[in-house]
């Protein structure tokens, strides 16, 4: 993979994990390789997560990832996306591009 600046969008996207809205989760920055997830819930390093990101038109972009870093301030986790199919990768690239404009 060529080195260079990764496209990263600084956002404030309320999201949910799995099929519940029990915890407040917010994606504060996102790239094609991962995101920062701000949350008060506890997640162990290596934990697999499934995030639902709301898109225009009521659609939801489902992203699978794994916890790779824990941050204390702001409290949250670095998530690395895993197995991102082409369609989801395109949707994510569009979301990042629209946010950066």
GUMI-802803 format. One record per residue: residue in three letters; x negated, y, z of N, C-alpha, C in turn. Coordinates in Angstrom, 3 decimals, decimal comma, padded with zeros to 6 digits. Atoms other than C-alpha are relative to their C-alpha. Layout:
<rs>
+-----+----------+----------+----------+----------+----------+----------+----------+----------+----------+
!   r !      n_X !      n_Y !      n_Z !     ca_X !     ca_Y !     ca_Z !      c_X !      c_Y !      c_Z !
+-----+----------+----------+----------+----------+----------+----------+----------+----------+----------+
! ALA !        X !        Y !        Z !        X !        Y !        Z !        X !        Y !        Z !
...
+-----+----------+----------+----------+----------+----------+----------+----------+----------+----------+
</rs>
This chain:
<rs>
+-----+----------+----------+----------+----------+----------+----------+----------+----------+----------+
!   r !      n_X !      n_Y !      n_Z !     ca_X !     ca_Y !     ca_Z !      c_X !      c_Y !      c_Z !
+-----+----------+----------+----------+----------+----------+----------+----------+----------+----------+
! UNK ! -000,846 ! -001,181 !  000,000 !  000,000 !  000,000 !  000,000 ! -000,890 !  001,243 !  000,000 !
! UNK !  000,804 ! -001,204 !  000,113 ! -001,427 !  003,362 ! -000,972 !  000,190 !  000,878 !  001,223 !
! UNK ! -000,134 ! -000,907 ! -001,138 ! -002,196 !  005,747 !  001,826 !  000,513 !  001,343 ! -000,505 !
! UNK ! -000,565 ! -001,297 !  000,364 ! -000,651 !  009,174 !  001,847 !  001,065 !  000,362 !  000,992 !
! UNK ! -001,042 ! -000,443 ! -000,918 !  002,016 !  011,142 !  003,581 !  001,274 ! -000,797 ! -000,194 !
! UNK ! -001,277 !  000,697 !  000,050 !  005,058 !  009,141 !  004,441 !  001,117 !  001,022 !  000,046 !
! UNK ! -001,178 ! -000,862 ! -000,091 !  008,390 !  010,786 !  003,804 !  000,698 ! -000,301 !  001,317 !
! UNK ! -000,654 !  000,165 ! -001,298 !  009,908 !  011,332 !  007,224 !  000,949 !  001,169 !  000,179 !
! UNK ! -000,996 ! -001,048 ! -000,216 !  013,080 !  013,241 !  007,972 !  000,260 !  000,131 !  001,497 !
! UNK ! -000,340 ! -000,257 ! -001,398 !  013,700 !  014,869 !  011,342 !  001,494 !  000,272 !  000,052 !
! UNK ! -001,457 !  000,026 !  000,049 !  017,355 !  014,256 !  012,049 !  000,582 ! -000,059 !  001,405 !
! UNK ! -000,713 !  000,191 ! -001,259 !  019,945 !  013,978 !  014,786 !  001,245 ! -000,809 ! -000,345 !
! UNK ! -001,068 !  000,872 !  000,471 !  022,063 !  010,992 !  013,796 !  000,493 ! -000,893 !  001,137 !
! UNK ! -000,558 !  000,936 ! -000,991 !  024,344 !  009,382 !  016,403 !  000,174 ! -001,355 ! -000,681 !
! UNK ! -000,090 !  001,332 !  000,584 !  024,234 !  005,647 !  015,816 !  000,450 ! -000,986 !  001,062 !
! UNK ! -000,359 !  001,035 ! -000,959 !  025,183 !  002,390 !  017,464 ! -000,820 ! -001,243 ! -000,295 !
! UNK !  000,753 !  001,230 !  000,135 !  023,498 ! -000,927 !  018,042 !  000,968 ! -001,166 !  000,071 !
! UNK ! -000,912 !  001,128 !  000,005 !  025,259 ! -004,152 !  017,180 !  001,409 !  000,473 ! -000,305 !
! UNK ! -001,393 ! -000,342 !  000,276 !  029,033 ! -003,835 !  017,354 !  000,646 !  000,795 !  001,133 !
! UNK ! -000,599 ! -000,748 ! -001,112 !  029,435 ! -001,646 !  020,436 ! -000,514 !  001,427 !  000,019 !
! UNK !  000,390 ! -001,399 ! -000,176 !  029,283 !  002,031 !  021,277 ! -000,219 !  000,294 !  001,484 !
! UNK !  000,133 ! -000,137 ! -001,448 !  028,446 !  001,464 !  024,947 ! -001,082 !  001,017 !  000,356 !
! UNK !  001,118 ! -000,885 ! -000,311 !  025,128 !  003,342 !  024,916 ! -000,083 !  001,133 ! -001,012 !
! UNK !  000,241 ! -001,118 !  000,897 !  024,319 !  006,741 !  023,465 ! -001,351 ! -000,208 ! -000,664 !
! UNK !  001,223 !  000,199 !  000,768 !  021,758 !  006,233 !  020,725 ! -000,065 !  001,085 ! -001,056 !
! UNK !  000,167 ! -001,038 !  001,005 !  020,350 !  008,946 !  018,482 ! -001,306 ! -000,227 ! -000,740 !
! UNK !  001,212 !  000,062 !  000,812 !  017,903 !  008,630 !  015,604 ! -000,473 !  001,439 ! -000,170 !
! UNK !  000,501 ! -001,374 !  000,090 !  015,681 !  011,729 !  015,766 ! -001,014 !  000,187 ! -001,128 !
! UNK !  000,762 ! -000,086 !  001,243 !  013,321 !  010,929 !  012,897 !  000,028 ! -001,355 ! -000,661 !
! UNK ! -000,186 !  001,247 !  000,740 !  013,461 !  008,333 !  010,163 ! -000,840 !  000,032 ! -001,268 !
! UNK !  000,754 !  000,164 !  001,247 !  011,305 !  007,046 !  007,309 !  000,415 ! -001,341 ! -000,595 !
! UNK ! -000,328 !  001,297 !  000,612 !  011,466 !  004,061 !  004,968 ! -000,541 ! -001,167 !  000,820 !
! UNK !  000,586 !  001,096 ! -000,771 !  009,379 !  002,062 !  007,438 !  000,546 ! -000,116 !  001,419 !
! UNK ! -000,504 !  000,088 ! -001,356 !  011,099 !  002,908 !  010,714 !  000,620 !  001,300 !  000,471 !
! UNK ! -000,629 ! -001,190 ! -000,556 !  012,638 !  005,453 !  013,044 ! -000,345 !  000,121 !  001,471 !
! UNK !  000,081 ! -000,189 ! -001,445 !  012,527 !  006,937 !  016,525 !  001,424 !  000,023 !  000,517 !
! UNK ! -001,336 !  000,164 ! -000,558 !  015,559 !  005,945 !  018,564 ! -000,002 !  000,538 !  001,423 !
! UNK ! -000,086 ! -000,579 ! -001,336 !  016,349 !  008,177 !  021,541 !  001,171 ! -000,640 !  000,730 !
! UNK ! -001,036 !  000,685 ! -000,763 !  018,279 !  006,285 !  024,202 ! -000,429 ! -000,145 !  001,454 !
! UNK !  000,296 !  000,241 ! -001,413 !  018,530 !  005,772 !  027,960 ! -000,018 ! -001,495 !  000,317 !
! UNK ! -000,025 !  001,430 ! -000,282 !  018,950 !  002,019 !  027,615 ! -001,414 ! -000,570 ! -000,027 !
! UNK !  001,308 !  000,634 ! -000,059 !  016,022 ! -000,317 !  028,294 ! -000,107 ! -001,043 ! -001,103 !
! UNK !  000,276 !  000,995 !  001,032 !  014,553 ! -002,285 !  025,396 ! -001,442 ! -000,462 !  000,156 !
! UNK !  001,356 !  000,535 ! -000,075 !  011,538 ! -004,578 !  025,601 ! -000,675 !  000,098 ! -001,356 !
! UNK !  000,774 !  000,004 !  001,238 !  008,777 ! -004,336 !  023,022 !  000,234 ! -001,331 ! -000,709 !
! UNK ! -000,264 !  001,207 !  000,771 !  009,487 ! -006,813 !  020,229 !  001,472 ! -000,336 ! -000,157 !
! UNK ! -001,439 !  000,251 !  000,086 !  013,273 ! -006,709 !  020,741 !  000,505 !  000,326 ! -001,397 !
! UNK ! -000,621 ! -000,270 !  001,297 !  015,172 ! -007,015 !  017,463 !  001,247 !  000,847 !  000,223 !
! UNK ! -001,165 ! -000,880 ! -000,104 !  017,770 ! -004,309 !  016,918 !  000,684 !  000,073 ! -001,358 !
! UNK ! -000,784 ! -000,223 !  001,205 !  020,537 ! -003,777 !  014,391 !  000,722 !  001,322 !  000,193 !
! UNK ! -000,562 ! -001,340 ! -000,149 !  021,503 ! -000,138 !  013,868 !  000,991 !  000,285 ! -001,111 !
! UNK ! -000,976 ! -000,449 !  000,986 !  024,557 !  001,263 !  012,105 ! -000,122 !  001,507 ! -000,163 !
! UNK !  000,177 ! -001,428 !  000,273 !  023,861 !  004,643 !  010,481 !  001,156 !  000,475 ! -000,876 !
! UNK ! -001,138 ! -000,474 !  000,789 !  026,974 !  006,536 !  009,316 ! -000,448 !  000,791 ! -001,226 !
! UNK !  000,264 ! -000,704 !  001,249 !  026,896 !  007,746 !  005,700 !  001,267 !  000,730 ! -000,434 !
! UNK ! -001,176 ! -000,699 !  000,530 !  029,212 !  009,978 !  003,682 !  001,034 ! -001,017 ! -000,475 !
! UNK ! -001,070 !  000,859 !  000,489 !  032,566 !  008,498 !  002,761 !  000,364 ! -001,129 !  000,943 !
! UNK ! -000,358 !  001,021 ! -000,971 !  032,840 !  006,440 !  005,924 ! -000,812 ! -001,278 ! -000,086 !
! UNK !  000,842 !  001,192 !  000,111 !  030,200 !  003,944 !  004,826 ! -001,022 ! -000,022 !  001,138 !
! UNK !  001,003 !  000,161 ! -001,058 !  027,638 !  002,569 !  007,294 ! -001,196 ! -000,749 ! -000,589 !
! UNK !  001,241 !  000,642 !  000,424 !  024,012 !  001,735 !  006,506 ! -000,496 ! -000,844 !  001,162 !
! UNK !  000,453 !  000,911 ! -001,049 !  023,012 ! -001,341 !  008,514 ! -001,505 ! -000,194 ! -000,146 !
! UNK !  001,449 !  000,115 !  000,020 !  019,319 ! -001,352 !  009,418 ! -000,466 ! -000,957 !  001,092 !
! UNK !  000,557 !  000,946 ! -000,965 !  017,507 ! -004,243 !  011,099 ! -001,430 !  000,415 !  000,302 !
! UNK !  001,347 ! -000,392 ! -000,371 !  014,360 ! -003,501 !  013,045 ! -000,449 ! -000,685 !  001,270 !
! UNK !  000,595 !  000,573 ! -001,202 !  012,130 ! -004,348 !  015,951 ! -000,667 !  001,135 !  000,777 !
! UNK !  000,640 ! -001,004 ! -000,849 !  010,925 ! -002,251 !  018,907 ! -001,515 ! -000,198 ! -000,055 !
! UNK !  001,461 !  000,097 !  000,079 !  007,225 ! -001,486 !  018,373 ! -000,708 !  000,935 !  000,983 !
! UNK !  000,598 ! -000,938 ! -000,950 !  006,614 !  001,426 !  020,796 !  001,060 !  000,519 !  000,954 !
! UNK ! -000,889 ! -000,612 ! -000,991 !  008,120 !  002,822 !  023,970 ! -000,554 !  001,380 !  000,328 !
! UNK !  000,392 ! -001,371 ! -000,342 !  008,059 !  006,560 !  024,732 !  000,741 !  000,415 !  001,264 !
! UNK ! -000,620 ! -000,465 ! -001,239 !  008,718 !  008,186 !  028,097 !  000,654 !  001,363 ! -000,157 !
! UNK ! -000,540 ! -001,355 !  000,145 !  009,313 !  011,791 !  027,004 ! -000,116 !  000,465 ! -001,438 !
! UNK ! -001,362 !  000,365 ! -000,409 !  011,604 !  011,985 !  025,199 !  000,136 ! -001,518 !  000,097 !
! UNK ! -000,163 !  001,438 ! -000,209 !  012,807 !  008,574 !  026,351 !  000,575 ! -000,635 ! -001,257 !
! UNK ! -000,470 !  000,679 !  001,190 !  013,172 !  006,270 !  023,400 ! -001,026 ! -000,979 ! -000,509 !
! UNK !  000,791 !  001,095 !  000,542 !  011,584 !  003,731 !  021,123 ! -000,324 !  000,209 ! -001,471 !
! UNK !  000,374 !  000,069 !  001,404 !  009,694 !  003,473 !  017,885 !  000,512 ! -001,315 ! -000,549 !
! UNK ! -000,589 !  001,185 !  000,626 !  011,554 !  001,036 !  015,646 ! -000,633 ! -000,185 ! -001,377 !
! UNK !  000,519 !  000,336 !  001,323 !  009,947 ! -000,689 !  012,668 !  001,057 ! -000,829 ! -000,717 !
! UNK ! -001,022 !  000,734 !  000,743 !  012,435 ! -001,800 !  010,017 ! -000,571 ! -001,307 ! -000,531 !
! UNK !  000,406 !  001,293 !  000,541 !  012,311 ! -005,432 !  008,910 !  000,978 ! -000,421 ! -001,085 !
! UNK ! -000,822 !  000,588 !  001,069 !  013,586 ! -007,096 !  005,752 !  001,038 !  000,975 ! -000,535 !
! UNK ! -000,912 ! -001,005 !  000,538 !  015,092 ! -003,979 !  004,172 !  000,285 ! -000,333 ! -001,464 !
! UNK ! -000,345 !  000,318 !  001,392 !  016,935 ! -005,140 !  001,015 ! -000,036 !  001,247 ! -000,884 !
! UNK !  000,135 ! -001,111 !  000,947 !  016,613 ! -002,974 ! -002,119 !  001,129 !  001,023 !  000,114 !
! UNK ! -001,145 ! -000,921 ! -000,064 !  020,125 ! -001,497 ! -001,826 ! -000,078 !  000,879 !  001,246 !
! UNK !  000,126 ! -000,767 ! -001,240 !  019,609 ! -000,457 !  001,822 ! -001,187 !  000,960 ! -000,094 !
! UNK !  001,177 ! -000,865 !  000,165 !  016,153 !  000,938 !  000,933 !  000,367 !  001,231 ! -000,840 !
! UNK ! -000,444 ! -001,123 !  000,836 !  017,762 !  003,091 ! -001,811 !  000,875 !  000,964 !  000,803 !
! UNK ! -000,887 ! -000,840 ! -000,826 !  020,471 !  004,347 !  000,571 ! -000,817 !  000,802 !  001,014 !
! UNK !  000,836 ! -000,664 ! -000,995 !  017,833 !  005,159 !  003,193 ! -000,850 !  001,092 ! -000,659 !
! UNK !  000,798 ! -001,003 !  000,720 !  015,639 !  006,976 !  000,636 !  000,857 !  001,216 ! -000,340 !
! UNK ! -000,913 ! -001,101 !  000,291 !  018,659 !  009,075 ! -000,411 !  000,302 !  000,814 !  001,255 !
! UNK ! -000,276 ! -000,680 ! -001,252 !  019,479 !  009,888 !  003,212 ! -001,190 !  000,886 !  000,408 !
! UNK !  001,207 ! -000,756 ! -000,343 !  015,877 !  010,998 !  003,853 ! -000,162 !  001,196 ! -000,934 !
! UNK !  000,154 ! -001,075 !  000,977 !  015,742 !  013,054 !  000,634 !  001,017 !  001,116 !  000,236 !
! UNK ! -001,042 ! -001,005 ! -000,248 !  019,054 !  014,796 !  001,395 ! -000,280 !  000,800 !  001,259 !
! UNK !  000,280 ! -000,669 ! -001,263 !  017,951 !  015,599 !  004,936 ! -001,167 !  000,966 ! -000,122 !
! UNK !  001,195 ! -000,817 !  000,144 !  014,636 !  017,061 !  003,795 !  000,229 !  001,243 ! -000,845 !
! UNK ! -000,262 ! -001,144 !  000,879 !  016,215 !  019,507 !  001,303 !  000,341 !  001,256 !  000,772 !
+-----+----------+----------+----------+----------+----------+----------+----------+----------+----------+
</rs>
